[in-house]
């Protein structure tokens, strides 16, 4: 199990890193919110232990950005025991909240509880640049404009949005969207991508779907 620890205090961070490593977890430790958000969104972790008070980008801002597209469980650490803070953390998408100082054994127990739950959050909304995807209503808008998609087009866009900035091969797309093994003689994926581009890219000037030659396709907001 991989844990991302975001803690700016050197002694506390080293203590937690060492303790969690000795407990059997693989731990990556970063000391500010910007680095924490970068790691959390560019790598796969089973859990994030996130301090609230961080230099620059605080824990509130980190989870606000993280929850736009990532469901990784988050355990907040904070020195503040105000009810309003706990409510704020939970409303922003935290899965648990531990007040400093705490017993290390309690931290481990809470981590194990969260990890046993597994992935439980399916995002209701996904965002890529000015495009919003309402997963529950299967509705897509860009720049405020409603975009009508077929069932397969929505499934394709949903897959790419869930894994945005990740290059998806044609074979993976075919297996996930059409439940079929990819046949090099068929261009079903390329045709579907082309139709999707006509609807979500061409009218808006700035493309979100990009071709990675020899590899596949990626959905991301590029400068």
N, C-alpha and C positions, 0 to 999 in steps of 0.2 A: 504494500500500500504506500502510495506517495503522498506526502503532506507538504504543502507550501506554508512556511512560517513567515509572517510579515510583522516584524518587531524591531523598533529602532533602538531600544535600550540594549547596549552590548552585553552586559552581564545576564540580563533576563533572556536575551536571545540565545546566547551560548548555552545557558542552563537548559532551556527548553529543547534546543537542537540536540544536545547531547543526550538528554533524558529520553526524548522520543526515538532517537536512533538506537539507544540501548534497549528500548522496548520492542524494537523490530521494524520500525517504520523507516522509509527512505525520506529524508528531510532536506528540502532546499530552503535556505534562510536568506531573506533580503531585508533591507533596513529602511525602506521608504515606500510610500504608497504607489508612486509611479512605477518603480521596479516590480512591485507586487502585482499591479494590474497587468503589466506586460507579461510577466511569467504566467499569471493565471489565465490569460487569454491566448497565449501562444503555445502552451504545453498542457498535458493532461495530468490533473491531480485528482486524488480521491477525496481530499479535504483541504480547506484553507483555514489556518489559524491566523486571525487578523486582529491586530491591535487597532483600537479606535484612534488614539492620539499619535499621529505620525507626522513627520515634517513634510511640508509642501502639501501633498494630497493626503487627506486624512482617511480613516477607515470608512466613514460615511460615503465619501466621494468614490472610493474604490468599489464598494459593493453596488453603488448606484449604477456605475458604468458596467460592472461585471454582469449584473442581472439583466442587462439588455439582451444578452445572447448566451449566457452561460449559467448552468444549473448546479455547478460544483457546490457541495455543502460548505457553509461558512460558519465557523465558531468565532465569535467576537470575544476579544479580551479588552477589559477596560478598568481603569481605576475609579470610575464614577459609578455609584450605585443608585442613580436616580431612576425612578420609574419611567420618566419621560424618555430617558436615553434607551432603556431596554425596549420600550414600545417602538421608538424610532428605528432601532436596529432590526427588530422583527418585521416592521412594516416595509423596510427597504429590502428584505429578503434574507436576513440572517436566520440560521437554523438553530443556533443556541447562543448563549450569552454568559460569560463567566467573569466575575468581578475579582480584581486583584485586591489583596493577595489571596491566592488560592492554593490548596494542596495539590501537588503534582498528580497524586493518585486520582483526584476528582477530575482533573483535566483528561487523563487517560480514559477514565470511565465514560466521560461525555463523548470523547472521540470515538470510542468503540461503539457507543450507542448510535451515533450519527452514521458511522460506516455500515452498521448492520441494516440501516434503513434502505440503503442503496439509492439509486436515482429515482426520485419521486416527483420531480417538478417538470412538467411539460409547459414550455413557454406559451402563453396566450398571445403574446405579441413579439415579433421579430422586426428589427430595424436594420436597414442597410442604406446609408446616406439618407436621401429624402424618401425612401420607399419603406412603407410599413406593411407588415403581413399579419393579419388577424387570423391566427391558426384555428381558433374555435369556430369562427364564422366563415373561414375559408375566403377571406376578403383581402384584396391587395389594393393599395393606393400608392401613388407616387406624385409628390408635389401637390398632394391634396386631391388628385384625380383618381377616380375609381377605374381599375383595370380589370376587365372580365377575362378570366382564364378558364380553359377546360379543366377537367379533373386531373388529367395527366400533367398538364402544364403547371397546375398548382402544386402537385406532388413533386415535380422536378424543382420548382422554385423553392419549395419548403425544404427539400433536401439540401440544396445549395446554400440556403440562408442559415440553416442549422449548423452548417460546416463552412461558413463564410471564411474567406482567405485561405481555404484549404483546396489544393488542386484535386479534383475528382476525375478519375479515369472514366472512359466510356464504359468499360466493363462494370465498374462499380455502379454507375448511374443506371445502366440497363438492369442490373440485378435488383437494385433498390426500388426503382420506379416501375419497371415492367415485369419484375420477377422472372427474368429470363437470363440465360447465359448469353454473353455477348458473342455475336457472330460477325466476323470482320466483313462479311459480304452485305450486311445490312447497315443502313445509315439512319436508323430510327432515332438514335440519340442526336446526331447532327441536325436532322430535320426538326426535332423538338426544340433544340437550342435555338435554331434559326427563327422559329415561330415565336419563341419566348422573347427573343431580342426585338422582334418587330413590335411587340406590345409594351415591353418595359424599358427598352433602351432608345430605340430610334426616335420616338417623339420628344425625348427629353435632352438630347444633345450629349449628355455625359453617360457613357456606357458603364454598366455595373458587371456585366458578364464578359469575361475575358478568356480567350483561347491561349492555352499554353502548349505550344507546338510539340507534338510527339508525346504529350502527357495527358491532356484532357482539358477541362474547363474549371474556372474559378469565379465565384461571385464575391466581389469586394469593391470598396470605395477607394479608388486610386486618385492621387493628387492630379 
